[in-house]
């Protein structure tokens, strides 16, 4: 993480900080297939943050409870990260039941506020990856349902097999090239040299 100079000055002042987590997901709408966006944060009310020059709306603390400790290491290992989403608020229920979250892009940011004025000092990204799963835990009678989202780091993109990258459909995008038309039966159909 790289903080701006204002945040570093605040850290060095010894006055303390107010930190909040921001969780951003870009799932698909099940009806239209269009990419939707949903943001949750650990603040008390709904708020808009500017991240990478874009305004993002985040819903208040009702949906985002906590997360596992971030891991920062170099390398190509696929890392998992968990985010506690419960009890199920309307926003969380829409995310898990209304949208298709399979492989949806996900980001987590850390927002730093001045402890005296509560002015926003800096927002830094702590995780970027994709949504893996979010099983909903339904309690016995009288309890509240909760969910824990499992996210995987962007390093997972490097683990896709070649067949996903070299299909006939992908090849046809190159000017109608039919080179891989019979790739799925290649080797299973005997072809004799010199014969038809």
For each residue, the residues with C-beta under 8 A, 3 or more apart:
1: 72 110 124 125 126
2: 124
3: 7 8 11 112 122 124
4: 7 8 121 122
5: 8 9
6: 9 10 121 122
7: 3 4 10 11 112 121 122
8: 3 4 5 11 12
9: 5 6 12 13
10: 6 7 13 15 17 112 114 121
11: 3 7 8 17
12: 8 9
13: 9 10
14:
15: 10 115 116
16: 115
17: 10 11 112 113 114 115 121
18: 112 113 114 115 118
19: 110 111 112 113
20: 41 42 43 110 111 113
21: 41 42 64 67 108 109 110 111
22: 39 40 41 49 51 56 58 108 109 110 111 123
23: 39 40 41 64 67 83 106 107 108
24: 37 38 39 51 56 58 106 107 108 109
25: 37 38 39 95 101 104 105 106 131
26: 35 36 37 104 105 106
27: 35 36 38 95 99 100 101 104 131
28: 33 34 35 36 99 100 102 104
29: 32 33 34 35 36 99 100
30: 98 99 100
31:
32: 29
33: 28 29
34: 28 29
35: 26 27 28 29
36: 26 27 28 29 99
37: 24 25 26 56
38: 24 25 27 59 91 94 95 99
39: 22 23 24 25 56 57 58 59
40: 22 23 58 59 63 64 85 91 92
41: 20 21 22 23 47 49 58 59 60 61 64 111
42: 20 21 61 64 65 66
43: 20 47 58 60 61 111
44: 60 61
45: 60
46: 57 58 59 60
47: 41 43 57 58 60
48: 55 56 57 58
49: 22 41 55 56 58 109 111 120 123
50: 53 54 55 56 123
51: 22 24 54 56 109 123 125
52:
53: 50
54: 50 51
55: 48 49 50
56: 22 24 37 39 48 49 50 51
57: 39 46 47 48
58: 22 24 39 40 41 43 46 47 48 49
59: 38 39 40 41 46 62 63 89 91
60: 41 43 44 45 46 47 63
61: 41 42 43 44 64
62: 59 89 91 92
63: 40 59 60 85 89 91 92 95
64: 21 23 40 41 42 61 83 84 85
65: 42 84 85 86 146
66: 42 83 84
67: 21 23 70 81 82 83 84 108
68: 81 82 83
69:
70: 67 81 108 126 127
71: 79 81
72: 1
73: 77 79
74:
75:
76: 155 158
77: 73 155
78: 152 153 155 156 159
79: 71 73 129 152 153 155
80: 132 150 151 152 153
81: 67 68 70 71 108 127 129 150 151 152 153
82: 67 68 148 149 150 151
83: 23 64 66 67 68 108 148 149 151
84: 64 65 66 67 146 147 148
85: 40 63 64 65 88 92 95 96 134 146 147 148 149
86: 65 92 137 144 145 146 147 148
87: 144 145 146
88: 85 92 93 96 136 144 145 146 147
89: 59 62 63 92 93
90: 93 94
91: 38 40 59 62 63 94 95
92: 40 62 63 85 86 88 89 95 96 147
93: 88 89 90 96 97 98
94: 38 90 91 97 98 99
95: 25 27 38 63 85 91 92 98 99 101 134
96: 85 88 92 93 99 101 134 136 147
97: 93 94
98: 30 93 94 95
99: 27 28 29 30 36 38 94 95 96 104
100: 27 28 29 30 104
101: 25 27 95 96 104 131 134 149
102: 28 131
103: 130 131
104: 25 26 27 28 99 100 101 130 131
105: 25 26 129 130 131
106: 23 24 25 26 127 128 129 130 131 149 151
107: 23 24 125 127 128 129
108: 21 22 23 24 67 70 81 83 125 126 127 151
109: 21 22 24 49 51 123 124 125 126
110: 1 19 20 21 22 123 124 126
111: 19 20 21 22 41 43 49 120 122 123
112: 3 7 10 17 18 19 120 121 122 123 124
113: 17 18 19 20 118 119 120 121
114: 10 17 18 117 118 119 121
115: 15 16 17 18 118
116: 15
117: 114
118: 18 113 114 115
119: 113 114
120: 49 111 112 113 123
121: 4 6 7 10 17 112 113 114
122: 3 4 6 7 111 112
123: 22 49 50 51 109 110 111 112 120
124: 1 2 3 109 110 112
125: 1 51 107 108 109 128
126: 1 70 108 109 110
127: 70 81 106 107 108 151 153
128: 106 107 125 153 154
129: 79 81 105 106 107 151 152 153 154 156
130: 103 104 105 106 151 152 154 156
131: 25 27 101 102 103 104 105 106 134 149 150 151
132: 80 149 150 151 152
133: 149 150
134: 85 95 96 101 131 147 148 149 150
135: 147 148
136: 88 96 145 146 147
137: 86 145 146 147 148
138: 145
139: 142 143 144 145 146
140: 143
141:
142: 139
143: 139 140
144: 86 87 88 139
145: 86 87 88 136 137 138 139
146: 65 84 85 86 87 88 136 137 139
147: 84 85 86 88 92 96 134 135 136 137
148: 82 83 84 85 86 134 135 137
149: 82 83 85 101 106 131 132 133 134
150: 80 81 82 131 132 133 134
151: 80 81 82 83 106 108 127 129 130 131 132
152: 78 79 80 81 129 130 132 156
153: 78 79 80 81 127 128 129 156
154: 128 129 130 157
155: 76 77 78 79 158 159
156: 78 129 130 152 153 159
157: 154 160
158: 76 155
159: 78 155 156
160: 157 164 165
161: 164 165
162: 165 166
163: 166 167
164: 160 161 167
165: 160 161 162 170
166: 162 163 170 171 180 183
167: 163 164 170 171 180 183
168: 171 172 178 180 181 183 184
169: 172 173
170: 165 166 167 173
171: 166 167 168 174 177 178 179 180
172: 168 169 176 177 178
173: 169 170
174: 171 177
175:
176: 172
177: 171 172 174
178: 168 171 172 181
179: 171
180: 166 167 168 171 183
181: 168 178
182: 185 186 189
183: 166 167 168 180 186
184: 168
185: 182 188 189
186: 182 183 189
187:
188: 185
189: 182 185 186
190:
191: 195
192: 195
193:
194:
195: 191 192
196:
